[in-house]
Amino acid sequence: MKKLILLLLLVPALALAQPYPSKPVKLIVGFPAGGPADIFGRALAQGMASELGQPVIVENISGVGGVLGVERAAKAAPDGYTMVINSASPLVIAPYSLSKIPYDVKKDFAFITLVVRVPEVLAVHPSLPANSLSELISYAKANPGKVNFGSAGSGSITHLAGELLKSEAKIDIVHVPYKGAAPAVNDLLGGQVQMGIFDVPVLLGHIRGGKLKALTITSATRAPALPEVATTTELNYPNVNSDNWYGLVMAAATPPEIQRRVHAAATAALKSKAVDEQFAKVGGIAAPTTPQEYAAFIAAEQAKWSKIVNAIGFKE
């Protein structure tokens, strides 16, 4: 009888002692299936599964610009079996643009690694008499309020990128929000708006087809898909940096040893040829970091975008 009691007492300890991971891991993507975030998430999941020795199952929980998916991960059991691929929206922009968010960015998350950067390109309709960034700025200064820029929606990176250029170049350009990138790009192609800043893959075909003019990459480094287009850094506007990006976080209370295991698996996956090729198909550049580097990156992004959000008085 004593042996049976001792055995029963040992069962929880033995369960806890199981090496991580001992079952499938869930990776939440806070956006619909089929989009860039989903493609990045599934490529990462496949790469991490090989490293972890367990399936990594993608679950799409979209809504409020990625906030709902991030919330689910923040409130999940801190056992390492739930993580989320996040964009700038829920961790960087939402804390300043939403009246209330269901988590505390500084307290509720363990920052694992930056996953991918997606360069953005500033493009204009051919009817706009500007063939360079300097010409665009000169034209906008000579015609205040007459240049419209489209975005995927108020508070999106594509909106704030335009506001950042407006602030840094001291020009008066007018924001026109749309419900997604697709309708915004359609109107840019039709000339209803004159310019826009979007992910390179979104505009690449139109640029190569001569339907739009690419003036600059809003990044510190040139985009592999458009190597001939100079960056804002090269053109003396280094603060106009609006790379889209995605990272990996999980619940803050996740044990450090599990966080280290997840980080090792994620960075190994991100350095693999298979994941790199999948990312490249949608214009992504794998960007593994240390957890400390990722936390510092988040803080820097918050400092940058909060100023823009506050300056334009954007609040939902």
Residue pairs with C-beta under 8 A, 6 or more apart in sequence:
20 80
20 257
20 258
20 261
21 52
21 53
21 54
21 80
21 81
21 261
22 54
23 54
23 81
24 54
24 55
24 56
24 57
24 81
25 48
25 52
25 54
25 55
25 56
25 57
25 80
25 81
25 82
25 83
26 56
26 57
26 59
26 81
26 82
26 83
27 41
27 44
27 45
27 48
27 56
27 57
27 58
27 59
27 83
27 84
27 85
28 58
28 59
28 60
28 61
28 69
28 70
28 72
28 73
28 82
28 83
28 84
28 85
29 37
29 38
29 41
29 42
29 58
29 59
29 60
29 61
29 62
29 69
29 84
29 85
30 37
30 60
30 61
30 62
30 63
30 65
30 66
30 67
30 68
30 69
30 70
30 84
30 85
30 86
30 87
30 90
31 37
31 38
31 60
31 62
31 66
31 69
31 87
32 38
32 60
32 62
33 60
36 118
36 199
36 201
36 282
36 283
36 284
37 66
37 85
37 87
37 246
38 58
38 60
39 278
39 281
39 282
40 85
40 115
40 116
40 246
40 279
40 282
40 284
41 58
41 85
41 246
42 58
42 278
43 274
43 275
43 278
43 279
44 56
44 85
44 115
44 248
44 266
44 269
44 270
44 275
45 56
45 57
45 58
46 56
46 269
46 274
46 275
47 268
47 269
47 270
47 272
47 274
47 275
48 56
48 262
48 265
48 266
48 269
49 55
49 56
50 269
51 264
51 265
51 268
51 269
52 261
52 265
60 69
61 68
61 69
61 72
62 68
62 69
63 69
64 90
64 94
64 98
65 87
65 89
65 90
65 93
65 94
65 155
65 156
66 86
66 87
66 89
66 90
67 89
67 90
67 94
67 98
67 101
67 102
69 84
69 86
69 90
70 84
70 86
70 90
70 91
70 103
70 249
71 102
71 103
72 82
72 84
73 82
73 83
73 84
73 109
73 249
73 250
73 251
74 102
74 103
74 108
74 109
74 251
74 252
75 103
75 251
76 82
76 250
76 251
77 251
78 250
78 251
78 252
78 253
78 254
78 255
79 254
79 258
80 250
80 254
80 255
80 258
80 259
80 261
80 262
82 250
82 251
83 112
83 248
83 249
83 250
83 262
84 248
84 249
84 250
85 115
85 246
85 247
85 248
86 246
86 247
86 248
86 249
87 157
87 244
87 245
87 246
88 157
88 244
88 245
88 301
88 305
89 155
89 156
89 157
90 101
91 105
91 109
91 247
91 249
91 298
91 302
92 298
92 301
92 302
92 305
93 155
93 157
93 160
93 305
93 309
94 101
95 101
95 105
95 302
95 306
96 302
96 305
96 306
96 309
96 310
97 155
97 309
97 314
97 315
97 316
98 315
98 316
99 315
99 316
103 109
105 298
105 302
107 252
108 251
108 252
109 249
109 250
109 251
109 252
110 249
110 250
110 251
110 252
110 254
110 259
110 291
111 247
111 249
111 291
111 294
111 295
111 298
112 247
112 248
112 249
112 250
112 259
112 262
112 263
112 266
112 291
112 294
113 247
113 248
113 263
113 266
113 267
113 270
113 288
113 289
113 290
113 291
113 294
114 245
114 246
114 247
114 248
114 287
114 288
114 289
114 293
114 294
114 297
115 245
115 246
115 247
115 248
115 266
115 270
115 286
115 287
115 288
116 245
116 246
116 270
116 279
116 284
116 285
116 286
116 287
117 219
117 243
117 244
117 245
117 284
117 285
117 287
118 199
118 200
118 201
118 243
118 244
118 245
118 246
118 282
118 283
118 284
118 285
119 199
119 200
119 217
119 218
119 219
119 221
119 222
119 223
119 243
119 244
119 283
119 285
120 157
120 158
120 161
120 197
120 198
120 199
120 200
120 217
120 218
120 219
120 242
120 243
120 244
121 197
121 198
121 199
121 200
121 203
121 207
121 214
121 216
121 217
121 218
121 223
121 226
121 229
122 133
122 136
122 165
122 195
122 196
122 197
122 214
122 215
122 216
122 217
122 218
122 232
123 188
123 195
123 196
123 197
123 198
123 203
123 206
123 207
123 212
123 213
123 214
123 215
124 130
124 136
124 194
124 195
124 212
124 213
124 215
125 188
125 189
125 191
125 193
125 194
125 195
125 212
125 213
126 210
126 211
126 212
126 213
127 191
127 194
128 136
128 139
128 147
128 194
128 195
128 213
129 135
129 139
130 136
130 138
130 139
130 213
130 215
131 213
131 215
132 215
133 215
133 216
133 230
133 232
133 235
133 237
134 235
136 147
136 195
136 215
137 169
137 171
139 147
140 146
140 147
140 169
140 171
140 172
140 173
141 170
141 171
144 171
144 172
145 172
145 173
145 174
147 171
147 173
147 174
147 194
147 195
148 173
148 174
148 175
148 176
148 192
148 193
148 194
148 195
149 162
149 173
149 174
149 175
149 176
149 193
149 194
149 195
149 196
149 197
150 158
150 176
150 177
150 178
150 184
150 185
150 187
150 188
150 192
150 193
150 195
150 196
151 158
151 159
151 162
151 175
151 176
151 177
151 178
151 184
151 196
151 197
152 158
152 159
152 178
152 180
152 181
152 184
152 198
153 159
153 177
153 178
153 179
153 180
154 175
154 177
154 314
154 316
155 309
155 314
155 316
157 242
157 244
158 181
158 184
158 196
158 197
158 198
159 175
159 177
160 242
160 305
160 308
160 309
161 197
161 218
161 240
161 242
162 173
162 175
162 195
162 196
162 197
163 175
163 308
163 311
163 312
164 239
164 240
164 242
164 304
164 308
165 171
165 173
165 197
165 218
165 237
165 240
166 172
166 173
167 308
167 311
168 237
168 239
168 240
169 237
169 240
173 195
176 184
176 187
176 192
176 193
178 184
178 187
181 198
181 199
181 202
184 193
184 196
184 198
185 196
185 198
185 202
185 203
185 206
187 193
188 194
188 195
188 196
188 212
189 206
189 211
189 212
196 203
197 218
197 242
199 244
199 283
200 217
200 223
200 225
200 226
200 283
201 225
201 282
201 283
203 212
203 214
204 225
204 226
204 283
206 212
207 213
207 214
207 226
214 226
214 229
215 229
216 229
216 230
216 231
216 232
216 235
216 237
217 223
217 226
217 229
217 230
217 231
217 232
218 231
218 232
218 240
218 241
218 242
218 243
219 231
219 232
219 233
219 241
219 242
219 243
220 231
220 233
220 238
220 241
221 231
221 233
222 229
222 230
222 231
223 229
223 283
224 280
224 285
225 283
232 238
232 240
232 241
233 241
239 304
241 304
245 287
247 294
247 297
247 298
248 262
248 266
250 259
250 262
254 262
259 291
263 290
263 291
266 288
267 288
269 275
270 276
270 286
270 287
270 288
271 286
271 288
275 286
276 286
279 285
279 286
289 297
